[in-house]
């Protein structure tokens, strides 16, 4: 059974910032990256456990998948999947993500 997929305000802002940053060099590549992130995130409603546990937190409900070099961080519960943030793989995770 599919779970409800929810985007946090932070994740939505992260995606917009990623798109704007990449678009400075290439609008085409920016569109491609955003589409890939959205496509991967949409799979989570059907397959929420495909991602690995976020190593920084050790919480089995806080997971991540990758799109290019971006980490899509999300939280899984019995009814929904919440996209918490999208972070470049070379950046440190913000501790405020910890549930």
LODRENNU-20139 format. One record per residue: residue in one letter; x, y, z of N, C-alpha, C in turn. Coordinates in pm, 1 decimal. Example, Ala and Ser with C-alpha at 12.3 -4.5 7.8 and 13.67 -1.06 7.14 Angstrom:
// LODRENNU-20139
ATOM  residu      n_px      n_py      n_pz     ca_px     ca_py     ca_pz      c_px      c_py      c_pz
ATOM       A    1319.0    -569.0     780.0    1230.0    -450.0     780.0    1320.0    -330.0     780.0
ATOM       S    1285.0    -225.0     708.0    1367.0    -106.0     714.0    1290.0       3.0     787.0
***
This chain:
// LODRENNU-20139
ATOM  residu      n_px      n_py      n_pz     ca_px     ca_py     ca_pz      c_px      c_py      c_pz
ATOM       X      83.6    -118.4       0.0       0.0       0.0       0.0      88.5     125.3       0.0
ATOM       X      56.1     216.7     -86.2     133.8     340.5     -97.4     112.6     428.8      25.1
ATOM       X     219.4     494.4      63.2     213.3     590.1     173.8     204.9     731.2     117.2
ATOM       X     149.9     818.6     196.0     142.8     959.0     159.8     284.1    1016.4     155.0
ATOM       X     315.7    1091.7      51.0     446.7    1154.2      36.9     432.7    1302.8      66.7
ATOM       X     506.7    1349.0     165.4     499.7    1488.7     208.7     637.6    1551.6     195.9
ATOM       X     642.4    1673.5     144.1     766.0    1750.2     133.7     765.9    1856.3     242.7
ATOM       X     870.3    1860.0     321.0     882.8    1966.1     420.9     914.6    2097.5     349.4
ATOM       X     890.9    2206.0     419.3     924.9    2336.8     363.1    1074.8    2342.3     332.1
ATOM       X    1153.9    2289.5     424.5    1299.5    2290.9     404.6    1337.8    2216.1     277.6
ATOM       X    1281.0    2096.9     256.4    1314.8    2017.9     137.3    1274.4    2091.6      10.1
ATOM       X    1158.0    2155.7      12.2    1113.8    2232.5    -104.5    1209.0    2348.6    -132.6
ATOM       X    1251.5    2416.2     -26.4    1346.8    2526.5     -42.2    1482.2    2475.4     -90.4
ATOM       X    1524.9    2361.0     -36.5    1650.9    2301.0     -81.7    1646.8    2275.5    -232.0
ATOM       X    1536.1    2218.5    -279.3    1523.2    2186.2    -421.5    1526.9    2313.3    -506.3
ATOM       X    1457.8    2416.5    -462.4    1457.9    2543.2    -536.0    1598.4    2604.0    -540.7
ATOM       X    1670.5    2596.8    -429.9    1807.2    2650.5    -425.4    1901.3    2571.6    -516.0
ATOM       X    1886.2    2440.1    -516.6    1967.6    2355.6    -604.8    1941.6    2393.0    -750.4
ATOM       X    1813.9    2405.9    -785.2    1777.7    2440.7    -922.9    1836.9    2575.5    -963.1
ATOM       X    1824.9    2673.6    -875.8    1876.5    2807.5    -907.2    2028.6    2807.1    -921.3
ATOM       X    2094.1    2736.0    -833.3    2240.8    2731.4    -837.2    2290.3    2667.6    -967.6
ATOM       X    2233.9    2553.2   -1002.8    2278.0    2483.9   -1124.3    2240.2    2564.7   -1248.6
ATOM       X    2126.3    2632.2   -1245.7    2079.4    2709.4   -1361.1    2171.5    2825.6   -1395.4
ATOM       X    2252.8    2868.4   -1299.7    2349.8    2974.4   -1329.2    2444.6    2932.4   -1440.7
ATOM       X    2472.0    2803.1   -1448.7    2559.6    2750.0   -1553.3    2482.2    2684.7   -1667.6
ATOM       X    2371.8    2615.3   -1632.0    2297.8    2542.2   -1735.0    2153.1    2518.3   -1691.9
ATOM       X    2061.9    2582.8   -1760.1    1919.0    2560.7   -1729.9    1877.4    2417.1   -1764.8
ATOM       X    1934.2    2365.3   -1871.7    1900.7    2229.1   -1914.1    1943.7    2128.1   -1807.7
ATOM       X    2065.6    2140.8   -1759.9    2114.2    2048.7   -1657.1    2036.8    2067.6   -1527.0
ATOM       X    2002.2    2190.1   -1494.0    1923.8    2217.6   -1374.3    1788.9    2144.6   -1381.0
ATOM       X    1723.1    2154.0   -1494.6    1595.0    2085.6   -1513.9    1611.1    1935.1   -1500.4
ATOM       X    1717.7    1882.3   -1557.2    1743.5    1738.1   -1550.0    1764.9    1691.7   -1405.7
ATOM       X    1843.1    1766.4   -1329.8    1869.9    1730.1   -1190.3    1741.4    1734.4   -1108.9
ATOM       X    1663.5    1840.2   -1125.0    1538.1    1852.2   -1049.7    1443.1    1738.4   -1085.7
ATOM       X    1429.6    1707.5   -1212.4    1342.1    1596.2   -1254.7    1386.8    1463.6   -1192.4
ATOM       X    1516.8    1441.4   -1190.9    1568.3    1317.0   -1132.7    1538.9    1311.2    -983.2
ATOM       X    1559.7    1419.7    -913.4    1530.4    1423.2    -769.0    1381.9    1396.6    -744.9
ATOM       X    1295.7    1462.4    -820.8    1150.9    1442.5    -804.1    1109.7    1298.7    -835.9
ATOM       X    1167.9    1241.9    -940.6    1135.0    1104.2    -979.0    1177.3    1006.2    -869.3
ATOM       X    1299.3    1022.2    -817.6    1346.6     932.7    -711.6    1260.4     949.2    -586.2
ATOM       X    1228.4    1072.0    -551.3    1147.3    1096.4    -432.3    1007.5    1035.6    -447.8
ATOM       X     952.3    1042.0    -567.1     816.4     988.5    -587.4     810.5     836.9    -567.3
ATOM       X     922.3     768.1    -588.5     926.4     622.5    -567.8     908.6     585.6    -419.9
ATOM       X     938.6     679.3    -333.0     938.3     648.7    -189.8     799.4     618.0    -133.8
ATOM       X     694.0     667.5    -196.0     560.2     636.0    -145.7     529.2     486.8    -161.7
ATOM       X     581.8     425.9    -267.0     561.8     282.3    -290.0     670.8     196.0    -225.6
ATOM       X     791.7     247.4    -222.7     906.9     170.2    -174.0     986.7     250.5     -70.8
ATOM       X     929.0     276.7      44.2     994.2     365.8     141.4    1123.1     311.2     202.6
ATOM       X    1144.3     182.5     197.9    1262.0     125.7     261.9    1379.3     104.3     165.4
ATOM       X    1369.1     157.3      42.5    1478.1     136.4     -53.2    1604.5     211.3     -14.9
ATOM       X    1589.8     317.3      60.4    1706.2     394.9      99.6    1777.3     334.3     219.0
ATOM       X    1899.7     379.2     239.8    1974.8     331.5     355.0    1947.2     421.1     475.5
ATOM       X    1975.1     368.6     592.2    1964.5     447.7     713.6    2070.7     557.6     707.7
ATOM       X    2035.3     679.2     748.5    2130.5     790.5     747.1    2237.1     762.7     852.6
ATOM       X    2362.1     742.9     811.6    2466.1     699.8     905.2    2492.2     797.6    1020.1
ATOM       X    2473.2     926.9     995.5    2499.7    1025.5    1100.2    2405.2    1014.2    1219.6
ATOM       X    2288.4     954.5    1199.7    2188.4     952.7    1305.7    2159.3     814.7    1362.8
ATOM       X    2176.4     709.5    1285.1    2152.2     574.6    1334.6    2007.1     546.3    1369.4
ATOM       X    1915.3     619.0    1309.6    1771.7     600.9    1333.8    1712.7     527.7    1212.9
ATOM       X    1658.1     406.9    1231.3    1607.4     330.2    1116.3    1492.8     397.4    1040.8
ATOM       X    1425.0     492.6    1103.2    1315.3     560.8    1033.8    1363.9     681.0     952.7
ATOM       X    1487.5     722.7     973.6    1545.8     834.1     899.1    1639.2     775.1     793.7
ATOM       X    1601.1     790.5     666.1    1668.9     720.2     558.1    1710.1     817.7     449.0
ATOM       X    1786.9     766.9     350.9    1829.8     851.7     240.4    1847.5     770.6     112.7
ATOM       X    1820.0     838.3       2.6    1854.4     786.9    -129.5    1934.4     896.2    -198.6
ATOM       X    1999.7     861.1    -306.8    2085.4     956.0    -376.8    2032.3     984.6    -516.7
ATOM       X    2047.4    1110.1    -557.0    2020.2    1151.7    -694.1    2139.4    1237.9    -733.6
ATOM       X    2215.4    1190.4    -829.0    2343.8    1253.0    -862.3    2424.9    1259.3    -733.2
ATOM       X    2472.2    1376.4    -694.5    2550.8    1385.8    -571.1    2468.5    1441.5    -455.0
ATOM       X    2337.4    1437.1    -468.1    2248.3    1490.4    -365.0    2186.4    1378.2    -281.7
ATOM       X    2180.5    1403.2    -152.9    2118.5    1309.5     -59.0    1974.9    1355.2     -34.5
ATOM       X    1879.9    1268.4     -64.2    1739.4    1296.2     -35.5    1712.0    1229.3      99.6
ATOM       X    1697.1    1311.2     202.8    1680.1    1263.0     339.7    1530.5    1258.6     369.6
ATOM       X    1483.7    1144.9     420.7    1340.4    1132.2     447.2    1314.4    1048.7     571.0
ATOM       X    1195.5    1067.3     626.8    1152.9     994.4     745.8    1033.4     908.0     708.7
ATOM       X    1036.4     784.1     754.7     931.1     688.1     724.2     851.6     658.4     850.8
ATOM       X     719.2     661.0     838.2     635.9     605.0     944.5     527.7     520.4     879.2
ATOM       X     436.3     467.9     955.8     341.1     369.4     902.8     246.3     426.0     797.7
ATOM       X     222.0     555.8     799.0     125.5     613.6     706.4     185.9     703.8     600.3
ATOM       X     307.5     754.1     623.7     361.0     851.5     530.1     512.5     848.4     522.0
ATOM       X     560.7     913.3     417.0     703.5     937.0     397.2     718.5    1088.3     389.0
ATOM       X     805.1    1143.4     472.2     826.1    1288.5     474.9     966.4    1320.4     425.2
ATOM       X     973.6    1394.4     314.7    1103.5    1438.2     264.8    1148.4    1552.2     356.6
ATOM       X    1260.6    1531.9     425.4    1307.0    1629.4     524.1    1401.7    1732.4     463.7
ATOM       X    1490.2    1688.1     375.1    1590.3    1779.1     319.2    1655.2    1715.6     197.5
ATOM       X    1717.2    1801.0     116.7    1800.0    1755.5       6.4    1933.9    1826.3      23.6
ATOM       X    2038.1    1747.6      42.1    2168.5    1802.6      78.8    2275.1    1747.9     -15.9
ATOM       X    2365.2    1834.4     -60.4    2476.2    1787.4    -141.9    2561.0    1692.1     -58.1
ATOM       X    2608.8    1587.4    -117.9    2683.5    1484.6     -47.5    2809.9    1532.9      20.7
ATOM       X    2865.7    1645.0     -22.2    2987.9    1696.7      38.8    2960.3    1790.4     156.2
ATOM       X    2834.1    1822.7     179.2    2799.7    1912.4     290.2    2767.8    1831.8     415.0
ATOM       X    2791.4    1891.7     529.0    2754.1    1829.3     655.8    2603.9    1839.0     674.7
ATOM       X    2547.9    1735.0     737.0    2405.4    1739.0     766.8    2379.9    1830.9     884.1
ATOM       X    2271.7    1904.0     875.9    2228.1    1990.9     983.6    2169.6    1904.0    1094.8
ATOM       X    2216.7    1920.4    1214.9    2171.0    1837.8    1326.6    2023.1    1855.2    1354.7
ATOM       X    1961.6    1963.5    1304.8    1818.9    1985.5    1327.1    1732.5    1884.0    1254.4
ATOM       X    1791.6    1804.5    1165.4    1715.6    1698.4    1099.5    1683.5    1584.5    1195.8
ATOM       X    1761.3    1572.3    1300.7    1743.0    1460.8    1393.3    1605.6    1470.0    1457.6
ATOM       X    1529.0    1360.9    1450.2    1394.1    1362.2    1506.9    1394.1    1373.0    1657.9
***
